[in-house]
Amino acid sequence: MKNTVIVTGGLGYIGSHTVVELLNANYDVVVADNLSNSSEKVIDGIHKITGKTIEFINLDIRDYFKLESLLGFYQLSTVGVIHFAACKSVGESMKEPSKYYDNNVTGTNNLLKAMKRYKADNLVFSSSCTVYGQADDLPVTEQTPQKPAESVYGRTKQICEQMIKDFHAEYNYNSVLLRYFNPIGAHESALIGELPNGTPDNLLPYVAQTASGKRELFTVFGDDYNTEDGTCVRDYLHVVDLAKAHVVAMEKSTEKNLKAEPINLGTGKGYSVKQVLEAFETENNIKVNTHYGNRRKGDVEAIYADPSYAFEILGWTTKYELKDMVKSVWKWELNLQNKTCSKNTCKCQK
């Protein structure tokens, strides 16, 4: 019986939470990750949460021969592939475009070729709402026109989506294109969460690290947008809600014979950067040293989802609210601080 799911980038932020949900659903999990923005320490957190083990392969998806070998080895037991492995910073992508085309596009092409070689017929792809660019009308549906994306990162996701669609012309398999909005939060156990290597590019890790004293100042990029308070608006969803959507998508793609089906994953609510910052401070009873700076190249002004299609096709809806998300981020940050700092030097609340 096929019961193995191969997860590329499975020790990353969203990947690790999805691995937990897969294990909870009694799948066997093989993680392929090159540890460029993750750590093997995550495996311990996954084990403590689930009481189960995973197979881990240190593998870069740009290495086609190793990737093909992996797919071949697990050919008979693989029920599906969930593809997270990608560089994902909007800001960095504008500075290092070649890195993003090399990793995101070349890596995905390698995976598709290997899947075709070994007739792996079920793919869940980690896409992004950045494929829409700045939409003319909100909320965004799956029929919203895809403008040329505002960032190199977004363009790589557009290209990968098209590659997946084109592969159907020569290789008939099932696939789902999950277009995430903005995942935040951490597992309720605080054993896994978002932990980027180096300086965080995403909103909440930087806010939490500033609140704990690890960073001196949090900069809001732009307060002159055409929004209610001048800051960018996004649709923030809890990473656990997002992780559960991947398990359902993998099952439904085969059940419903889905072919490169795009599905938006969001809450349907837009919150500004300022609103998220205020919620973090209020719910966690802490102040964040904040500065308002210039706009960041590549950012769109406002975007949020119409998630009704996700409910129609997957039966999926979100459970957690913004207050739950910001509380879990701070709990995760405090857990990290408890492990790495002393009471004499750390400014975090204990």
C-alpha positions as CSV (number, residue, x, y, z in Angstrom):
1,M,0.0,0.0,0.0
2,K,1.3,3.5,-0.9
3,N,1.6,5.6,2.2
4,T,4.7,7.7,1.7
5,V,4.8,11.4,1.1
6,I,8.0,13.0,-0.1
7,V,8.2,16.6,1.1
8,T,10.9,18.9,-0.4
9,G,11.9,21.7,1.9
10,G,10.2,19.8,4.7
11,L,12.3,21.2,7.5
12,G,11.4,24.8,6.6
13,Y,8.7,26.9,8.3
14,I,5.6,25.7,6.4
15,G,7.2,22.4,5.5
16,S,7.8,21.4,9.1
17,H,4.3,22.2,10.2
18,T,2.9,20.2,7.2
19,V,5.1,17.2,8.1
20,V,3.5,17.3,11.6
21,E,0.0,17.2,10.1
22,L,1.0,14.4,7.7
23,L,2.4,12.3,10.6
24,N,-0.8,13.0,12.6
25,A,-2.7,11.7,9.5
26,N,-0.6,8.5,9.7
27,Y,1.5,9.0,6.6
28,D,5.1,8.0,6.3
29,V,7.2,11.1,5.5
30,V,10.5,11.5,3.7
31,V,11.9,15.0,3.9
32,A,14.4,16.3,1.3
33,D,16.0,19.6,2.4
34,N,19.4,21.2,1.8
35,L,19.2,23.1,5.1
36,S,19.9,26.5,3.4
37,N,17.1,28.1,5.5
38,S,16.4,25.4,8.0
39,S,18.0,23.2,10.6
40,E,18.2,19.5,11.4
41,K,17.1,20.5,15.0
42,V,13.6,20.8,13.6
43,I,13.5,17.0,13.4
44,D,13.6,16.8,17.1
45,G,10.7,19.2,17.5
46,I,8.6,17.2,15.0
47,H,9.4,14.0,16.9
48,K,8.4,15.6,20.3
49,I,5.1,16.8,18.9
50,T,4.1,13.6,17.1
51,G,6.1,10.8,18.8
52,K,7.0,9.7,15.2
53,T,10.1,9.7,13.1
54,I,10.8,10.8,9.6
55,E,13.3,9.9,6.9
56,F,15.6,12.9,6.3
57,I,17.7,13.3,3.1
58,N,20.1,16.2,2.8
59,L,19.4,17.0,-0.8
60,D,19.4,20.1,-3.0
61,I,16.7,19.9,-5.7
62,R,19.1,21.5,-8.2
63,D,21.0,18.2,-8.2
64,Y,18.8,16.3,-10.6
65,F,20.6,12.9,-10.3
66,K,20.2,12.8,-6.5
67,L,16.6,13.9,-6.8
68,E,15.9,11.2,-9.4
69,S,17.5,8.6,-7.2
70,L,15.2,9.6,-4.3
71,L,12.1,9.4,-6.4
72,G,13.2,6.0,-7.7
73,F,14.0,4.6,-4.3
74,Y,10.6,5.4,-2.9
75,Q,8.7,4.8,-6.2
76,L,6.6,1.9,-5.0
77,S,5.5,3.5,-1.7
78,T,5.0,7.1,-2.7
79,V,1.4,8.4,-2.7
80,G,2.4,12.0,-3.4
81,V,5.0,14.8,-3.4
82,I,4.6,18.2,-1.6
83,H,7.0,20.7,-3.0
84,F,8.1,23.5,-0.7
85,A,11.8,23.8,-1.6
86,A,12.3,27.4,-2.8
87,C,13.9,30.7,-1.9
88,K,11.1,33.0,-0.8
89,S,12.2,36.5,0.1
90,V,10.6,39.2,-2.0
91,G,13.3,41.7,-1.1
92,E,16.2,39.3,-1.7
93,S,14.8,38.2,-5.0
94,M,15.1,41.8,-6.3
95,K,18.7,41.9,-5.3
96,E,19.7,38.3,-6.4
97,P,17.4,37.3,-9.3
98,S,19.7,34.6,-10.6
99,K,19.6,32.8,-7.2
100,Y,15.8,32.6,-7.4
101,Y,15.6,31.5,-11.0
102,D,18.2,28.9,-10.4
103,N,16.7,27.4,-7.3
104,N,13.0,27.9,-7.8
105,V,12.7,27.3,-11.5
106,T,15.5,24.9,-12.2
107,G,14.7,22.9,-9.0
108,T,11.0,22.6,-9.9
109,N,11.9,21.5,-13.4
110,N,14.1,18.8,-12.0
111,L,11.4,17.6,-9.7
112,L,8.9,17.4,-12.6
113,K,11.3,15.4,-14.7
114,A,12.0,13.0,-11.9
115,M,8.3,12.6,-11.2
116,K,7.7,11.8,-14.8
117,R,10.6,9.3,-14.9
118,Y,9.1,7.3,-12.0
119,K,5.4,8.0,-12.7
120,A,4.8,9.8,-9.4
121,D,1.3,11.1,-10.1
122,N,0.3,13.4,-7.3
123,L,1.9,16.9,-6.7
124,V,1.0,19.6,-4.3
125,F,2.8,22.8,-5.2
126,S,3.7,25.6,-2.8
127,S,2.7,28.7,-4.8
128,S,2.0,32.3,-3.7
129,C,-0.5,35.1,-4.0
130,T,2.4,37.1,-5.4
131,V,1.5,35.7,-8.8
132,Y,-1.4,38.2,-8.9
133,G,0.8,41.2,-8.5
134,Q,-1.2,44.2,-7.4
135,A,-4.8,43.2,-8.2
136,D,-7.3,45.8,-9.5
137,D,-10.1,44.3,-7.5
138,L,-10.2,42.8,-4.0
139,P,-10.7,40.1,-2.7
140,V,-8.6,38.0,-5.1
141,T,-10.2,35.0,-6.6
142,E,-8.6,32.2,-8.7
143,Q,-9.9,34.0,-11.8
144,T,-8.1,37.3,-10.9
145,P,-5.8,38.2,-13.8
146,Q,-2.1,37.4,-13.2
147,K,-0.3,40.5,-14.0
148,P,3.5,40.4,-14.3
149,A,4.4,39.9,-10.7
150,E,5.9,42.8,-8.8
151,S,8.9,40.7,-7.6
152,V,11.3,38.2,-9.1
153,Y,10.1,35.8,-6.4
154,G,6.5,36.2,-7.7
155,R,7.7,35.7,-11.3
156,T,9.4,32.4,-10.4
157,K,6.2,31.1,-8.9
158,Q,4.3,32.1,-12.1
159,I,6.8,30.2,-14.2
160,C,6.7,27.1,-12.0
161,E,2.9,27.1,-12.1
162,Q,3.0,27.2,-16.0
163,M,5.6,24.5,-16.0
164,I,3.4,22.2,-14.0
165,K,0.5,22.9,-16.4
166,D,2.6,22.2,-19.4
167,F,3.8,18.9,-18.0
168,H,0.1,17.7,-18.2
169,A,0.4,17.9,-22.0
170,E,2.9,15.0,-22.0
171,Y,2.4,13.4,-18.6
172,N,-1.0,12.9,-17.1
173,Y,-0.9,13.4,-13.4
174,N,-2.8,15.1,-10.6
175,S,-1.7,18.4,-9.1
176,V,-2.8,21.3,-7.0
177,L,-1.3,24.8,-7.0
178,L,-1.8,26.3,-3.5
179,R,-1.5,30.0,-3.7
180,Y,-0.8,31.1,-0.1
181,F,-1.4,34.5,1.2
182,N,0.7,35.4,4.4
183,P,1.3,32.5,6.8
184,I,2.3,33.5,10.3
185,G,2.2,31.9,13.8
186,A,3.8,28.7,15.2
187,H,2.7,25.3,16.5
188,E,0.9,25.5,19.8
189,S,3.6,23.5,21.5
190,A,6.2,26.2,20.6
191,L,8.5,23.3,19.5
192,I,8.5,24.4,15.9
193,G,8.0,27.8,14.3
194,E,9.5,30.3,11.8
195,L,13.2,30.5,12.3
196,P,15.0,32.0,9.3
197,N,18.8,31.9,9.1
198,G,20.2,35.4,9.5
199,T,18.1,38.5,9.5
200,P,14.3,37.8,9.1
201,D,12.6,39.1,5.9
202,N,9.1,38.3,7.1
203,L,7.0,40.5,9.4
204,L,6.4,38.5,12.5
205,P,9.8,37.0,13.1
206,Y,11.4,40.5,13.0
207,V,8.7,41.9,15.3
208,A,9.2,39.1,17.8
209,Q,13.0,39.3,17.7
210,T,12.7,43.1,18.2
211,A,10.3,42.6,21.2
212,S,12.7,40.2,22.8
213,G,15.7,42.5,22.4
214,K,17.5,40.4,19.7
215,R,17.0,43.2,17.3
216,E,17.2,46.9,18.1
217,L,14.5,48.3,15.8
218,F,11.6,47.1,13.7
219,T,11.2,49.0,10.4
220,V,7.8,49.4,8.8
221,F,8.5,49.7,5.0
222,G,6.2,52.5,3.9
223,D,3.4,54.4,5.7
224,D,2.2,56.3,2.6
225,Y,0.2,53.6,0.8
226,N,-3.4,54.2,-0.2
227,T,-4.7,52.1,2.7
228,E,-6.6,53.0,5.9
229,D,-3.5,53.7,7.9
230,G,-0.9,54.0,5.1
231,T,0.8,50.6,5.6
232,C,0.6,47.5,3.4
233,V,-2.4,45.2,3.8
234,R,-2.1,41.4,3.7
235,D,-4.2,38.3,4.4
236,Y,-2.5,36.6,7.4
237,L,-3.4,33.0,8.1
238,H,-2.1,30.6,10.8
239,V,0.6,28.2,9.6
240,V,-1.2,25.2,11.1
241,D,-4.3,26.0,9.1
242,L,-2.1,26.2,6.1
243,A,-0.4,23.0,6.9
244,K,-3.7,21.1,7.2
245,A,-4.7,22.4,3.7
246,H,-1.7,20.5,2.2
247,V,-2.8,17.2,3.6
248,V,-6.4,17.7,2.3
249,A,-5.1,18.9,-1.1
250,M,-3.0,15.8,-1.6
251,E,-5.9,13.6,-0.9
252,K,-8.4,15.6,-3.0
253,S,-6.2,16.0,-6.0
254,T,-6.4,12.3,-6.7
255,E,-10.0,11.8,-5.5
256,K,-11.2,14.7,-7.8
257,N,-8.6,14.2,-10.6
258,L,-7.4,17.7,-10.3
259,K,-5.0,19.0,-13.0
260,A,-2.9,22.0,-12.0
261,E,-5.8,23.4,-10.1
262,P,-5.1,26.8,-8.5
263,I,-6.6,27.3,-5.1
264,N,-6.2,30.4,-2.9
265,L,-5.5,29.8,0.8
266,G,-6.3,32.8,3.0
267,T,-8.8,34.0,5.6
268,G,-10.6,36.5,3.4
269,K,-9.6,39.4,5.8
270,G,-7.0,42.0,5.2
271,Y,-4.9,43.4,8.0
272,S,-2.4,46.3,7.7
273,V,1.2,46.0,9.0
274,K,0.3,48.5,11.7
275,Q,-2.8,46.5,12.8
276,V,-0.7,43.3,13.1
277,L,2.0,45.2,15.1
278,E,-0.7,46.6,17.4
279,A,-2.3,43.2,17.9
280,F,1.1,41.7,18.7
281,E,1.7,44.4,21.3
282,T,-1.8,44.2,22.8
283,E,-2.1,40.4,23.0
284,N,1.4,39.9,24.4
285,N,1.5,43.0,26.6
286,I,4.8,44.2,25.2
287,K,6.0,47.2,23.2
288,V,8.1,46.9,20.0
289,N,10.6,49.6,19.2
290,T,9.3,50.7,15.8
291,H,10.5,53.0,13.0
292,Y,8.7,53.9,9.8
293,G,10.9,53.9,6.7
294,N,10.7,54.0,2.9
295,R,8.7,51.6,0.8
296,R,10.4,48.3,-0.1
297,K,10.9,47.5,-3.8
298,G,8.6,44.6,-4.9
299,D,5.9,45.0,-2.2
300,V,2.3,45.3,-3.4
301,E,0.0,47.8,-1.6
302,A,-2.9,45.5,-0.6
303,I,-4.1,42.0,-1.2
304,Y,-6.4,39.5,0.5
305,A,-8.2,36.3,-0.7
306,D,-11.6,35.1,-1.5
307,P,-11.2,31.6,0.1
308,S,-14.6,30.2,-1.0
309,Y,-13.1,28.0,-3.7
310,A,-10.8,26.3,-1.2
311,F,-13.9,25.4,0.9
312,E,-15.7,24.2,-2.2
313,I,-12.9,22.0,-3.6
314,L,-11.1,21.0,-0.4
315,G,-13.7,21.5,2.3
316,W,-11.0,23.7,4.0
317,T,-11.4,26.8,6.1
318,T,-9.3,28.6,8.7
319,K,-9.7,28.1,12.4
320,Y,-7.3,30.6,14.0
321,E,-7.8,34.3,14.4
322,L,-5.1,37.1,14.3
323,K,-4.9,37.1,18.1
324,D,-4.1,33.4,18.1
325,M,-1.4,33.9,15.5
326,V,0.5,36.7,17.3
327,K,0.3,34.9,20.7
328,S,1.8,31.8,19.2
329,V,4.6,33.8,17.6
330,W,5.6,35.3,20.9
331,K,5.3,31.9,22.7
332,W,7.7,30.5,20.1
333,E,10.1,33.4,20.4
334,L,10.2,33.0,24.2
335,N,10.9,29.3,23.9
336,L,13.8,30.1,21.7
337,Q,15.1,32.7,24.1
338,N,14.8,30.3,27.0
339,K,17.1,28.0,25.2
340,T,19.7,30.5,24.1
341,C,20.0,33.4,26.6
342,S,20.5,34.1,30.2
343,K,18.2,36.2,32.4
344,N,21.0,38.8,32.8
345,T,21.4,39.6,29.1
346,C,18.0,38.8,27.6
347,K,15.3,41.5,27.5
348,C,12.5,39.1,26.9
349,Q,9.7,38.6,29.5
350,K,9.9,35.3,31.3
